[in-house]
Amino acid sequence: MKKSVFVTGATNGTGFAIAERFAKEGYSVFIGSRTLENSVIAARKISEKYGVFAKGYQTEIFNEDNVKAIFEDIRANGYLLDTLVLNAANLGIGQVSLDVDIKDFMDVYNTNIGWNFMMARQACLQMKEKGKGSIVFITSNSAIRVTENRLAYCSSKSAILAMSKSMAVDWGKYGVRSNCVLPGMIKTERWHNNVNNAKYCLPNYTPIRDIAEFEDIANAAWYFGSDESRNTTGAELVVDGGMLAQLTPNIERELWK
């Protein structure tokens, strides 16, 4: 049986690049998205380009019945999952902590903590049957150094670090590993459209004078998700151009064009 990976939030950007990275290695790919049509389209692109089996699913946030149904279907297709990459997230943008509605605040936690736990638990149950597997969280360097008006997001991403370590300890006896990738700024559509204006956004001032491409995050996810990291669990890999390493960015230098 071919190895398989499930990637959440994988219809574009970082998630799609992660799905492609595993497809290049011959993995069957399952893709999650809040929109079924988008996940089906992304799966078709993966299948046609790399000649692997791929299938898309609609994921319903914080709906455990939906999570269970997805993993039952993965099993029905003849697979026990090898790798789960939890990329989707509620970004919690614009939540001013003194004013935010508690429901909006908790929606971030329901996605980034509660739903991710539901996904990871169902994946572990399948991996336990095989005696091995890998869970990869795409978190953020904001888990360590926070940004203004992102209290729910930053604290939830920090909580993921502890959740991953707990899974590594609790599930290691089943051969299941759990690790975290911590990206910094990524060249997303928002970045290219100058929402994160290069002149004023400090995370752009990295020591290596560049920020991540989607493929940089995908390569880190591949390392943790594959047997390349067979003896690594409860660990974190920062992919932020050295932003966390520096105390004060050099904002006097000229940025890349």
C-alpha positions as CSV (number, residue, x, y, z in Angstrom):
1,M,0.0,0.0,0.0
2,K,1.3,3.5,-0.9
3,K,2.0,5.9,1.9
4,S,-0.6,8.6,2.4
5,V,-0.8,12.2,3.8
6,F,-3.7,14.4,4.8
7,V,-3.1,18.2,4.6
8,T,-5.6,20.7,6.0
9,G,-6.1,24.0,4.3
10,A,-4.3,22.6,1.2
11,T,-6.1,24.2,-1.8
12,N,-3.5,27.0,-2.3
13,G,-0.5,28.6,-0.8
14,T,1.5,26.8,1.8
15,G,-0.9,24.0,2.2
16,F,-1.0,23.2,-1.5
17,A,2.8,23.3,-1.6
18,I,3.0,20.8,1.2
19,A,0.6,18.5,-0.6
20,E,2.7,18.8,-3.7
21,R,5.9,18.0,-1.8
22,F,4.5,14.7,-0.6
23,A,3.0,13.9,-4.0
24,K,6.5,14.3,-5.5
25,E,7.6,11.5,-3.2
26,G,4.8,9.3,-4.4
27,Y,2.4,9.7,-1.5
28,S,-1.3,9.5,-2.0
29,V,-2.7,12.8,-0.9
30,F,-5.9,13.7,0.9
31,I,-6.8,17.4,0.9
32,G,-9.0,19.3,3.3
33,S,-10.7,22.6,2.7
34,R,-13.8,24.4,4.1
35,T,-15.1,24.3,0.5
36,L,-15.6,20.9,-1.1
37,E,-15.3,22.2,-4.7
38,N,-11.9,23.8,-3.9
39,S,-10.6,20.6,-2.3
40,V,-11.7,18.5,-5.3
41,I,-10.1,20.9,-7.8
42,A,-6.8,20.9,-5.8
43,A,-6.8,17.1,-5.5
44,R,-7.4,16.8,-9.3
45,K,-4.4,19.1,-10.0
46,I,-2.2,17.0,-7.7
47,S,-3.3,13.7,-9.3
48,E,-2.9,14.9,-12.8
49,K,0.6,16.5,-12.2
50,Y,2.2,13.7,-10.1
51,G,0.2,10.6,-11.1
52,V,-0.8,9.8,-7.5
53,F,-4.1,9.1,-5.9
54,A,-5.6,12.3,-4.5
55,K,-9.0,13.1,-2.9
56,G,-10.5,16.3,-1.5
57,Y,-12.8,16.7,1.5
58,Q,-14.9,19.4,3.0
59,T,-13.7,20.0,6.6
60,E,-16.2,21.5,9.1
61,I,-14.4,23.2,11.9
62,F,-15.0,21.8,15.4
63,N,-17.3,19.1,14.0
64,E,-16.1,15.8,15.4
65,D,-18.6,13.8,13.3
66,N,-17.2,15.4,10.2
67,V,-13.7,14.5,11.3
68,K,-14.6,10.9,12.0
69,A,-16.4,10.6,8.7
70,I,-13.3,11.8,6.8
71,F,-11.0,9.2,8.5
72,E,-13.6,6.5,7.9
73,D,-13.6,7.4,4.2
74,I,-9.7,7.3,4.2
75,R,-10.0,3.8,5.5
76,A,-12.7,2.9,3.0
77,N,-10.3,3.9,0.3
78,G,-7.8,1.3,1.5
79,Y,-5.5,3.6,3.6
80,L,-4.4,4.0,7.2
81,L,-2.9,7.5,7.3
82,D,0.9,7.8,7.5
83,T,1.2,11.6,7.9
84,L,-1.1,14.4,9.0
85,V,-0.1,18.0,8.4
86,L,-2.3,20.5,10.2
87,N,-1.9,23.6,8.2
88,A,-5.3,25.3,8.4
89,A,-5.8,28.0,11.0
90,N,-8.0,30.8,12.2
91,L,-5.8,33.9,11.9
92,G,-7.8,35.9,14.4
93,I,-7.0,39.1,12.5
94,G,-8.4,42.4,13.8
95,Q,-9.2,41.1,17.3
96,V,-8.5,44.0,19.7
97,S,-8.3,42.2,23.0
98,L,-10.3,44.7,25.1
99,D,-13.1,44.7,22.6
100,V,-13.2,41.3,20.9
101,D,-16.4,39.3,21.3
102,I,-15.7,36.2,23.3
103,K,-17.3,34.0,20.6
104,D,-14.9,35.3,18.0
105,F,-12.0,34.8,20.5
106,M,-13.0,31.2,21.2
107,D,-13.5,30.5,17.5
108,V,-9.8,30.9,17.1
109,Y,-9.2,28.3,19.8
110,N,-11.9,26.0,18.4
111,T,-10.0,25.8,15.1
112,N,-6.4,26.0,16.2
113,I,-6.6,23.8,19.3
114,G,-9.9,21.9,19.5
115,W,-10.3,20.9,15.9
116,N,-6.6,20.2,15.4
117,F,-6.8,17.9,18.4
118,M,-9.9,16.1,16.9
119,M,-8.0,15.6,13.6
120,A,-4.8,14.5,15.3
121,R,-6.6,12.0,17.5
122,Q,-8.4,10.3,14.6
123,A,-5.1,10.2,12.7
124,C,-3.3,8.6,15.7
125,L,-6.0,5.9,16.0
126,Q,-5.1,4.8,12.4
127,M,-1.4,5.2,12.9
128,K,-1.6,3.1,16.0
129,E,-2.8,0.2,13.9
130,K,0.3,0.5,11.7
131,G,2.7,1.0,14.6
132,K,4.0,4.3,13.2
133,G,3.0,7.7,11.9
134,S,3.8,11.4,12.0
135,I,1.7,14.4,12.9
136,V,3.0,17.8,11.8
137,F,1.6,21.1,13.1
138,I,2.2,24.3,11.0
139,T,2.3,26.8,13.8
140,S,4.1,30.2,13.8
141,N,7.0,32.1,15.2
142,S,4.2,34.2,16.8
143,A,3.9,31.4,19.2
144,I,7.2,32.7,20.8
145,R,7.2,36.4,20.0
146,V,3.8,38.0,19.6
147,T,2.3,40.7,17.4
148,E,-0.1,43.4,18.5
149,N,-3.9,42.7,18.4
150,R,-3.4,38.9,17.8
151,L,-3.9,37.7,21.3
152,A,-6.1,34.7,20.4
153,Y,-4.0,33.7,17.5
154,C,-0.6,34.0,19.2
155,S,-1.6,32.3,22.4
156,S,-3.3,29.4,20.4
157,K,-0.2,28.9,18.4
158,S,1.8,28.8,21.6
159,A,-0.6,26.3,23.0
160,I,0.0,24.1,19.9
161,L,3.6,23.7,20.9
162,A,2.6,22.2,24.3
163,M,-0.1,20.1,22.7
164,S,2.4,18.7,20.2
165,K,4.8,17.8,23.0
166,S,2.0,16.1,24.9
167,M,1.1,14.1,21.9
168,A,4.7,13.1,21.4
169,V,4.9,11.9,25.0
170,D,1.4,10.2,25.1
171,W,1.5,8.6,21.6
172,G,5.2,7.8,21.3
173,K,4.5,4.3,22.6
174,Y,2.4,3.7,19.5
175,G,5.2,4.8,17.1
176,V,3.4,8.1,16.5
177,R,5.6,11.2,16.4
178,S,4.4,14.9,16.7
179,N,6.4,18.0,15.7
180,C,5.9,21.6,14.9
181,V,7.0,23.9,12.0
182,L,7.2,27.5,13.0
183,P,7.2,29.8,9.9
184,G,7.7,33.5,10.0
185,M,6.6,35.8,7.2
186,I,5.7,34.0,4.0
187,K,5.3,35.4,0.5
188,T,1.6,35.0,0.4
189,E,-0.9,36.9,-1.7
190,R,-1.4,39.2,1.2
191,W,2.3,40.0,1.3
192,H,2.6,40.5,-2.5
193,N,-0.4,42.8,-2.4
194,N,1.5,44.9,0.2
195,V,-0.9,44.3,3.1
196,N,2.3,43.6,5.1
197,N,4.1,46.7,3.7
198,A,7.8,45.9,3.4
199,K,8.8,49.4,4.6
200,Y,7.0,49.0,7.9
201,C,6.6,45.4,8.8
202,L,9.5,44.3,11.0
203,P,9.2,40.6,10.2
204,N,10.5,41.5,6.7
205,Y,13.8,42.5,8.1
206,T,15.3,39.1,8.5
207,P,19.1,38.5,9.0
208,I,19.2,36.6,5.7
209,R,17.4,39.4,4.0
210,D,14.6,37.3,2.6
211,I,11.4,35.6,3.8
212,A,9.9,32.2,3.1
213,E,8.6,30.8,-0.1
214,F,5.8,28.3,0.2
215,E,8.3,25.6,-0.7
216,D,10.5,26.4,2.3
217,I,7.6,25.5,4.7
218,A,6.8,22.4,2.6
219,N,10.3,21.1,2.9
220,A,10.2,21.5,6.7
221,A,6.8,19.7,6.8
222,W,8.3,16.9,4.6
223,Y,11.2,16.4,6.9
224,F,8.9,16.0,10.0
225,G,6.3,14.0,8.1
226,S,8.6,11.5,6.5
227,D,11.0,8.9,7.8
228,E,13.8,11.4,7.4
229,S,13.0,12.5,11.0
230,R,12.3,9.0,12.3
231,N,14.0,9.7,15.7
232,T,12.6,13.2,16.1
233,T,9.5,14.0,18.1
234,G,8.3,16.7,20.4
235,A,10.5,19.1,18.4
236,E,10.2,22.5,16.7
237,L,11.7,23.7,13.5
238,V,11.7,27.5,12.9
239,V,11.6,28.6,9.3
240,D,11.7,32.4,9.6
241,G,15.0,33.6,8.1
242,G,16.5,34.1,11.5
243,M,13.8,36.5,12.7
244,L,13.5,34.9,16.2
245,A,17.3,34.8,16.5
246,Q,17.8,38.6,16.5
247,L,16.8,41.0,19.3
248,T,16.5,44.1,17.1
249,P,16.1,44.1,13.3
250,N,18.3,46.3,11.2
251,I,15.7,48.6,9.8
252,E,18.2,51.0,8.3
253,R,19.2,48.6,5.6
254,E,17.6,48.5,2.2
255,L,15.0,45.7,1.8
256,W,15.0,43.4,-1.3
257,K,13.0,44.6,-4.2
